[in-house]
Amino acid sequence: MYLRIIQFVKGAFRKIPPAPSVVREFGQSYRSNSSSYHAFVEMDKITALRYERLPEDSPYVKPFRMYYTQNGEEKSWDLLKVHDSVAIIIYNSTTQNLLLVKQFRPAVYHGVISSAEGTNPTTIDLEKYPPQLGITVELCAGIVDKSKPLVEIAREEVLEEVGYNVPVDRIETVLTYRSGVGATGAQQTLYYCEVTNADKVNSGGGVDGEIIDVVELNLNDARNLLTQGSVVTSPPSCLLGILWFLTNKAPKP
Ligand SMILES: O=c1ccn([C@@H]2O[C@H](COP(=O)(O)OP(=O)(O)O[C@H]3O[C@H](CO)[C@@H](O)[C@H](O)[C@H]3O)[C@@H](O)[C@H]2O)c(=O)[nH]1
């Protein structure tokens, strides 16, 4: 399994990239922006990894235990309050590719290791568990941590992470749903945005120290990604977004 996940990001870590670089996984290929290659080679340079108990003032995660009585039976549920979020399906009609983002996700890395070790790890062997295991391919997305219209937050994320400048009237709402129903119940609003090469204003890659790589996925590979039995680190929102796009928007082959 680990080998398969690492194959997912293999090719991304060559010292000198061909232009542009292509990452293969399970028969699919992702075309990475050569312009943001610099970020791409740095995202797995994880060192000095350690765990600490979560401080109470975390701006991102607040743990609670909820008590309630259901049909006369007293119950409790341990839960986490996290930010709501937006995610955007982006299709470049010039290149006929979906635009996704690749990044190191500490929670995914932790999830992979704790699944393997069976318990909550306290230390991590970076040789045994290469940081590439925590790299995901996802929709462009962002947390709702400011009081702005959700579609405006989506517009900003498209610009910051992927580098396309589009007005909000070109971003359409797709669905609103709850993710993490067992632990967080956070709301995510899914948008769709069609861009062209003319909308591109920078190479994306995120802000404030984020290390994000833009990934272009052609539609054949998008279909293959959803093949029965696929094992990926991508979240359900990404798989849903691709499926929605293929069902509702993709040009007929
Ligand atoms: O513990 C944390 C958590 C977040 N951040 C920062 O907050 C940013 C949040 O990034 P943003 O791009 O706004 O959101 P995402 O990390 O992309 O996550 C959103 O998009 C994901 C993919 O759909 C969803 O799974 C998440 O629930 C949703 O919040 C990060 O980059 C960090 O800079 C930290 O520094 N520490």
The ligand as an SDF file (V2000), in Angstrom:
LIG
                    3D

 36 38  0  0  0  0  0  0  0  0999 V2000
   -3.6390   23.4230   12.3080 O   0  0  0  0  0  0  0  0  0  0  0  0
   -3.5920   24.2100   11.3740 C   0  0  0  0  0  0  0  0  0  0  0  0
   -4.6430   24.3160   10.4260 C   0  0  0  0  0  0  0  0  0  0  0  0
   -4.5440   25.2510    9.4290 C   0  0  0  0  0  0  0  0  0  0  0  0
   -3.4600   26.0490    9.3440 N   0  0  0  0  0  0  0  0  0  0  0  0
   -3.3780   27.0880    8.3050 C   0  0  0  0  0  0  0  0  0  0  0  0
   -4.6600   27.3260    7.7810 O   0  0  0  0  0  0  0  0  0  0  0  0
   -4.6200   27.1680    6.4020 C   0  0  0  0  0  0  0  0  0  0  0  0
   -5.9310   26.6040    5.9550 C   0  0  0  0  0  0  0  0  0  0  0  0
   -5.8350   26.4380    4.6120 O   0  0  0  0  0  0  0  0  0  0  0  0
   -7.0480   26.6330    3.6560 P   0  0  0  0  0  0  0  0  0  0  0  0
   -6.5040   26.5790    2.2650 O   0  0  0  0  0  0  0  0  0  0  0  0
   -7.8780   27.7920    4.0720 O   0  0  0  0  0  0  0  0  0  0  0  0
   -7.9590   25.3320    3.9270 O   0  0  0  0  0  0  0  0  0  0  0  0
   -7.5920   23.8470    3.6100 P   0  0  0  0  0  0  0  0  0  0  0  0
   -6.4450   23.4270    4.4640 O   0  0  0  0  0  0  0  0  0  0  0  0
   -7.4010   23.6860    2.1350 O   0  0  0  0  0  0  0  0  0  0  0  0
   -8.8310   22.9450    4.0620 O   0  0  0  0  0  0  0  0  0  0  0  0
  -10.1400   23.0220    3.4980 C   0  0  0  0  0  0  0  0  0  0  0  0
  -10.3050   22.1890    2.3620 O   0  0  0  0  0  0  0  0  0  0  0  0
  -10.1780   20.7770    2.5880 C   0  0  0  0  0  0  0  0  0  0  0  0
  -10.3580   20.0770    1.2510 C   0  0  0  0  0  0  0  0  0  0  0  0
  -11.6780   20.1610    0.8060 O   0  0  0  0  0  0  0  0  0  0  0  0
  -11.1730   20.3040    3.6240 C   0  0  0  0  0  0  0  0  0  0  0  0
  -10.9520   18.9220    3.8910 O   0  0  0  0  0  0  0  0  0  0  0  0
  -10.9990   21.1070    4.8850 C   0  0  0  0  0  0  0  0  0  0  0  0
  -11.9780   20.6990    5.8300 O   0  0  0  0  0  0  0  0  0  0  0  0
  -11.1310   22.5810    4.5800 C   0  0  0  0  0  0  0  0  0  0  0  0
  -10.9350   23.3580    5.7460 O   0  0  0  0  0  0  0  0  0  0  0  0
   -3.4410   26.2520    6.1480 C   0  0  0  0  0  0  0  0  0  0  0  0
   -2.8990   26.3460    4.8660 O   0  0  0  0  0  0  0  0  0  0  0  0
   -2.4630   26.7310    7.1850 C   0  0  0  0  0  0  0  0  0  0  0  0
   -1.8340   27.9020    6.7070 O   0  0  0  0  0  0  0  0  0  0  0  0
   -2.4440   25.9370   10.2290 C   0  0  0  0  0  0  0  0  0  0  0  0
   -1.4530   26.6430   10.1290 O   0  0  0  0  0  0  0  0  0  0  0  0
   -2.5370   25.0290   11.2250 N   0  0  0  0  0  0  0  0  0  0  0  0
  1  2  2  0
  2  3  1  0
  2 36  1  0
  3  4  2  0
  4  5  1  0
  5  6  1  0
  5 34  1  0
  6  7  1  0
  6 32  1  0
  7  8  1  0
  8  9  1  0
  8 30  1  0
  9 10  1  0
 10 11  1  0
 11 12  2  0
 11 13  1  0
 11 14  1  0
 14 15  1  0
 15 16  2  0
 15 17  1  0
 15 18  1  0
 18 19  1  0
 19 20  1  0
 19 28  1  0
 20 21  1  0
 21 22  1  0
 21 24  1  0
 22 23  1  0
 24 25  1  0
 24 26  1  0
 26 27  1  0
 26 28  1  0
 28 29  1  0
 30 31  1  0
 30 32  1  0
 32 33  1  0
 34 35  2  0
 34 36  1  0
M  END
$$$$
